[in-house]
Amino acid sequence: MDKKVILITGASTGIGRACADRLHWSGWTVVGASRRGTTSDSWQGLSMDVDNDASVEQGVADIIAEHGRIDAVLANAGWGVAGAAEATPIADAKAQVETIFWGAVRIVNAVLPSMRHQGGGRILLTSSIGGLIGIPFQAFYSAGKFALEGYAESMAYEVEPFGVHVTLIEPGNFKTDFTASRRMIPSSVDDPYRVASEKAIRTMERDERNGANPSDVAKVVERLLNSAKPPRRLMVGKRNERVGAVAKRLMPFRLFEKSARKSLGL
Ligand SMILES: NC(=O)c1ccc[n+]([C@@H]2O[C@H](COP(=O)([O-])OP(=O)(O)OC[C@H]3O[C@@H](n4cnc5c(N)ncnc54)[C@H](OP(=O)(O)O)[C@@H]3O)[C@@H](O)[C@H]2O)c1
């Protein structure tokens, strides 16, 4: 039987790379995309910028021309911007959403026609616990991931009749290049947010550096791809992070905010 084909974006490092490696070893034909186009001994690399319509359309067309189909996609490419919402230039905020929201939308739109034509497929989208809980001083990262959550939930109704299943993966803190790649909005000495933002960002960076291993996400992704009835959403990460997201749903919101402030030293 022919091997199934998966496209993973953001495969040069971190979560995407761990997923590409694991799925290759479990028998998938993996095409791993990123701007730098990293390849590996085991899976095929592809240069693709998810911010760019032509780059995504061409990349997906090339995969279909070579392999004949795309059975699954993991739209995972991303980076983060940090700083006070008020101090973040609109251009930086838009750039953030361009990659983590519109980048995923471009990928989905590019693969859907062939998935519908072949009678099914799997769409996995890397969201974040930051797509469930607003993260202070990462407002536009949270905004982009919240948008992804709403988009995927809505779009899933539309594509399910064609046999296409959609799952949002919601990681907590993972040790990847994400922390080093974060774009920081510079703050000045008289910035009224400086003390709070430095404190909160320091705490979040510490949690990321002590985060879980991205191979945990890869295990979850493999399980989802093998599942006949994948869930719409799946959180993956340390227990306290998953409990935090559930607490937001269950607790009075003011109480939840109070404990979030305390944990970030705000
Ligand atoms: N690490 C965490 O704690 C964490 C938690 C929750 C969610 N996430 C999400 O997980 C996903 C992967 O992040 P990671 O932690 O694995 O970070 P990472 O190690 O920095 O990997 C990010 C990947 O995205 C690619 N990328 C960035 N912008 C791109 C673009 N415009 N077009 C194509 N590829 C692009 C990067 O490659 P190039 O630079 O070569 O393009 C890289 O392969 C992101 O969506 C992130 O929001 C991460």
The ligand as an SDF file (V2000), in Angstrom:
LIG
                    3D

 48 52  0  0  0  0  0  0  0  0999 V2000
    7.1800   26.3300   22.2100 N   0  0  0  0  0  0  0  0  0  0  0  0
    6.0800   26.5400   22.8840 C   0  0  0  0  0  0  0  0  0  0  0  0
    6.1040   26.6620   24.1340 O   0  0  0  0  0  0  0  0  0  0  0  0
    4.7510   26.6140   22.1580 C   0  0  0  0  0  0  0  0  0  0  0  0
    3.5810   26.6180   22.9660 C   0  0  0  0  0  0  0  0  0  0  0  0
    2.3450   26.6810   22.3280 C   0  0  0  0  0  0  0  0  0  0  0  0
    2.2650   26.7290   20.9440 C   0  0  0  0  0  0  0  0  0  0  0  0
    3.4160   26.7370   20.2030 N   0  0  0  0  0  0  0  0  0  0  0  0
    3.2660   26.8090   18.7370 C   0  0  0  0  0  0  0  0  0  0  0  0
    3.9770   25.7540   18.1400 O   0  0  0  0  0  0  0  0  0  0  0  0
    4.3100   26.1130   16.8020 C   0  0  0  0  0  0  0  0  0  0  0  0
    5.7600   25.7370   16.5480 C   0  0  0  0  0  0  0  0  0  0  0  0
    6.5860   26.5200   17.4010 O   0  0  0  0  0  0  0  0  0  0  0  0
    7.9090   25.9260   18.1020 P   0  0  0  0  0  0  0  0  0  0  0  0
    7.7320   26.0780   19.5490 O   0  0  0  0  0  0  0  0  0  0  0  0
    8.2690   24.6150   17.5440 O   0  0  0  0  0  0  0  0  0  0  0  0
    8.9450   27.0860   17.6760 O   0  0  0  0  0  0  0  0  0  0  0  0
   10.2530   27.0450   16.7530 P   0  0  0  0  0  0  0  0  0  0  0  0
   11.1820   25.9770   17.1990 O   0  0  0  0  0  0  0  0  0  0  0  0
   10.7440   28.4560   16.7210 O   0  0  0  0  0  0  0  0  0  0  0  0
    9.6800   26.6280   15.3120 O   0  0  0  0  0  0  0  0  0  0  0  0
    8.9400   27.5220   14.5140 C   0  0  0  0  0  0  0  0  0  0  0  0
    8.9200   26.9950   13.0910 C   0  0  0  0  0  0  0  0  0  0  0  0
    8.0830   27.8410   12.2990 O   0  0  0  0  0  0  0  0  0  0  0  0
    8.7810   28.1930   11.1170 C   0  0  0  0  0  0  0  0  0  0  0  0
    8.2600   29.4700   10.6240 N   0  0  0  0  0  0  0  0  0  0  0  0
    8.1570   30.6540   11.2730 C   0  0  0  0  0  0  0  0  0  0  0  0
    7.6110   31.5810   10.4770 N   0  0  0  0  0  0  0  0  0  0  0  0
    7.3550   30.9630    9.2810 C   0  0  0  0  0  0  0  0  0  0  0  0
    6.8050   31.3830    8.0370 C   0  0  0  0  0  0  0  0  0  0  0  0
    6.3950   32.6530    7.8240 N   0  0  0  0  0  0  0  0  0  0  0  0
    6.6780   30.4780    7.0420 N   0  0  0  0  0  0  0  0  0  0  0  0
    7.0850   29.2000    7.2130 C   0  0  0  0  0  0  0  0  0  0  0  0
    7.6250   28.7330    8.3490 N   0  0  0  0  0  0  0  0  0  0  0  0
    7.7530   29.6150    9.3700 C   0  0  0  0  0  0  0  0  0  0  0  0
   10.2560   28.2180   11.5360 C   0  0  0  0  0  0  0  0  0  0  0  0
   11.1540   27.9930   10.4620 O   0  0  0  0  0  0  0  0  0  0  0  0
   11.8180   29.1380    9.5540 P   0  0  0  0  0  0  0  0  0  0  0  0
   12.3100   30.1840   10.5260 O   0  0  0  0  0  0  0  0  0  0  0  0
   12.9000   28.4430    8.7960 O   0  0  0  0  0  0  0  0  0  0  0  0
   10.7360   29.6230    8.6600 O   0  0  0  0  0  0  0  0  0  0  0  0
   10.2890   26.9940   12.4460 C   0  0  0  0  0  0  0  0  0  0  0  0
   10.4190   25.8100   11.6750 O   0  0  0  0  0  0  0  0  0  0  0  0
    4.0040   27.6080   16.6670 C   0  0  0  0  0  0  0  0  0  0  0  0
    2.7800   27.7630   15.9660 O   0  0  0  0  0  0  0  0  0  0  0  0
    3.8500   28.0670   18.1050 C   0  0  0  0  0  0  0  0  0  0  0  0
    2.9850   29.1660   18.2150 O   0  0  0  0  0  0  0  0  0  0  0  0
    4.6580   26.6840   20.7780 C   0  0  0  0  0  0  0  0  0  0  0  0
  1  2  1  0
  2  3  2  0
  2  4  1  0
  4  5  1  0
  4 48  2  0
  5  6  2  0
  6  7  1  0
  7  8  2  0
  8  9  1  0
  8 48  1  0
  9 10  1  0
  9 46  1  0
 10 11  1  0
 11 12  1  0
 11 44  1  0
 12 13  1  0
 13 14  1  0
 14 15  2  0
 14 16  1  0
 14 17  1  0
 17 18  1  0
 18 19  2  0
 18 20  1  0
 18 21  1  0
 21 22  1  0
 22 23  1  0
 23 24  1  0
 23 42  1  0
 24 25  1  0
 25 26  1  0
 25 36  1  0
 26 27  1  0
 26 35  1  0
 27 28  2  0
 28 29  1  0
 29 30  1  0
 29 35  2  0
 30 31  1  0
 30 32  2  0
 32 33  1  0
 33 34  2  0
 34 35  1  0
 36 37  1  0
 36 42  1  0
 37 38  1  0
 38 39  2  0
 38 40  1  0
 38 41  1  0
 42 43  1  0
 44 45  1  0
 44 46  1  0
 46 47  1  0
M  CHG  2   8   1  16  -1
M  END
$$$$
